[in-house]
Amino acid sequence: METIQISGIEGGGQLLRTALSLSLCTGTAFDMQHIRAQRSRPGLMRQHLTAVGAAAQIGRAHVDGAQLGATELRFIPGEVRSGRYRFSIGTAGSATLVLQTVLPALWRCAEPSELSIEGGTHNPLAPSADFIATTYLPALRRFGVEVDFALRSYGFYPAGGGSVQALVRPCAQLQVQTFARRDPAPRLEAAVLLSALHDEIGQRELRVLGERWGLGEAQLQLRRVAQAHSPANVLSLRVSGEDQHTELFTAFGERGVSAEQVATGLARQVSAYLASPAAVGEHLSDQLLLPMALAGGGEFTTAAISAHLASNARLIEKFLPVEIDWTREAEDVWRVTVQS
């Protein structure tokens, strides 16, 4: 069996997750060294181990080196099987990243699969469950991937304790897709999610965003979580257009940072996105590469080429017969193309 050699010295956990996904999809083994070598805490953390364990379970894989803090891993995939699976991270580590790791292999199965994943659902260093439901899965639906997704309970940092469920339906062949330009006059909606904190905090945040974009009460929502293991303040702004593409931007409150500062930081993120006619935001941009590569082609525009996108592209090219390139069309527009 062919074994791909991968260095993780310039990337984080995303390189590992992409390698796991593509190993399952292609039947290609890999050895990864220097995993998260430049992070403050190098090596595998619990959420990475859960992703490895989940991939190994659905793909009947042989794994060497799957232990906390390990910086080397060997993964030899077997037969991917659909089924009913439950994975638990045991911390606030991201449940959504584990979901994204196993999705591609499962949608290629002939039968549907049911997933239940316990851990963090709203983590500052990962796509939130809301981003998965609002942005990521609708984007996949354009490729032909159908996933029923549900947030069963919230899991905030540092305690976690959340749960998501997904029903993954078969998709034998992905459709090539293009995400060209965003709607020039999108609809904006803001929401704040509070757990064990005063409503006034969320109201102040929403006031900043409302005044910034002239949003009325119908576009401002405050939601309370009655049962969660940690206090939380999650502010988000949804940008949706007539082209059916939606981006969700999120900011997290933290001790010592005022509500106005949280909202202003989020406003800067959204303003940067709206300043460009590019269709895809920074976080979704690198996540689209894998389904496009599996589809055999596709393209999208984005405002900037992130380090995540560049490293992910070069890794994907190791597993699949595709070329991923990007060209600058304007000061704030890059076109990313995937070709077989």
FENWO-V91254 format. One record per backbone hydrogen bond with DSSP energy under -0.5 kcal/mol. NH is the residue of the N-H (numbers start at 1). CO is the residue of the C=O. Records with the same first field share a line. If there is no record, write none. Layout:
BEGIN
NH->CO + CO
END
This chain:
BEGIN
4->29
6->31
8->6 + 33
11->8
15->12
16->12
17->13
18->14
19->15
20->16
21->17
22->18
23->19
24->20
25->21
26->22
27->23
28->23
29->2
30->75
31->4
32->73
33->6
35->71
36->8
37->34
39->36
43->35
44->70
49->45
50->46
51->47
52->48
53->49
54->50
55->51
56->52
57->53
58->54
59->55
60->57
61->56
62->76
64->74
67->65
69->44
70->67
73->32
74->64
75->30
76->62
77->75
78->59
80->78
81->58
85->83 + 114
87->116
89->118
95->120
96->120
98->94
99->95
100->96
101->97
102->98
103->99
104->100
106->102
107->103
108->104
109->106
113->168
114->83
115->166
116->85
117->164
118->87
119->162
120->93
121->155
122->155
126->123
129->121
132->128
133->129
134->130
135->131
136->131
137->132
139->135
140->136
141->137
142->138 + 139
143->139 + 140
144->140 + 141
145->140
147->145
148->167
149->147
150->165
152->150 + 163
153->163
156->160
157->122
160->156
161->91
162->119
163->153
164->117
165->150
166->115
167->148
168->113 + 166
169->146 + 167
171->107
175->143
177->297
179->299
180->178
182->277
186->183
187->240
189->238
190->219
191->236
192->221
193->234
194->192 + 223
195->232
201->198
202->198
203->199
204->200
205->201
206->202
207->203
208->204
209->205
210->206
211->207
212->208
213->209
214->210
215->210
219->216
220->217
221->190
223->192 + 221
225->194
226->224
228->226
229->160
232->195
234->193
235->233 + 251
236->191
237->249
238->189
239->247
240->187 + 238
241->245
244->241
246->244
247->239
249->237
251->235
253->233
257->254
258->256
262->258
263->259
264->260
265->261
266->262
267->263
268->264
269->265
270->266
271->267
272->268
273->269
274->270
275->271
276->273
279->180
280->301
285->281
286->282
287->283
288->284 + 285
289->285
291->287
292->288
293->289
294->290
295->291
296->292
297->292
298->338
299->177
300->336
301->179
302->334
303->280
306->304
310->306
311->307
312->308
313->309
314->310
315->311
316->312
317->313
318->314 + 315
319->315 + 316
320->316
322->320
323->339
325->323 + 337
327->335
329->327 + 333
330->333
333->330
334->302
335->327
336->300 + 334
337->325
338->298
339->323
340->296
END
